[in-house]
Amino acid sequence: MYVCGPTVYDFPHIGNARPLVVFDVLFRLLQSLYGKNKVTYVRNITDIDDKIIESSKKNKKSIKELTETITKSFHKDCRYLNCLNPTFEPKATENIKEMISMISNLLKNNHAYENEKHVYFSVSSFKKYGKLSNKNSEQLVAGSRVEVSKYKKDPLDFVLWKPSDEKDPGWDSPWGRGRPG
């Protein structure tokens, strides 16, 4: 079971508790049905993002200091809510090499495209996109979950990689210095 975890740019609030509790209940249910050692629960920590960079500058803290502080607070809240720990909790910054490899494969298979050092997932290239949420592309609203950008071919496409200047965090990639979108 893969669950999108927090983007650690600000202290958790009550809205962050709902998915924690919902997925904790699901994890416990799956464990009771299939056995504790048969269910793998992965919840990522997004520790690089536009909001994190902005918060770091606003609070005059390094990104590392900010994300570590917020992650500790998040874990404290998880314990307070009596949530089980996930099996794995990967941080985005610890998996950049793998992200670059996956993006390269998406480009190779024509499920992504590059424009001005940005790389976007092409929603129209994947005919089953939206099936999991039981929505077709006509039902999806551009800009409701991801920003609309002039670099996109389609407003529903979403960024996989974006360029970084020298003052912001970035990693070398086939598309230039940048970071995950």
Sequence and secondary structure as in RCSB ss.txt:
>XXXX:A:sequence
MYVCGPTVYDFPHIGNARPLVVFDVLFRLLQSLYGKNKVTYVRNITDIDDKIIESSKKNKKSIKELTETITKSFH
KDCRYLNCLNPTFEPKATENIKEMISMISNLLKNNHAYENEKHVYFSVSSFKKYGKLSNKNSEQLVAGSRVEVSK
YKKDPLDFVLWKPSDEKDPGWDSPWGRGRPG
>XXXX:A:secstr
 EE   BTTS   HHHHHHHHHHHHHHHHHHHHH GGG   EE BB  SHHHHHHHHHHT  HHHHHHHHHHHHH
HHHHHTT    SB  BGGG HHHHHHHHHHHHHTTSEEEETTEEEE GGG TTTTTTTT  TTTS TTSSS   T
T SSTT EEEEEE  TTS  B  TT SEEE 
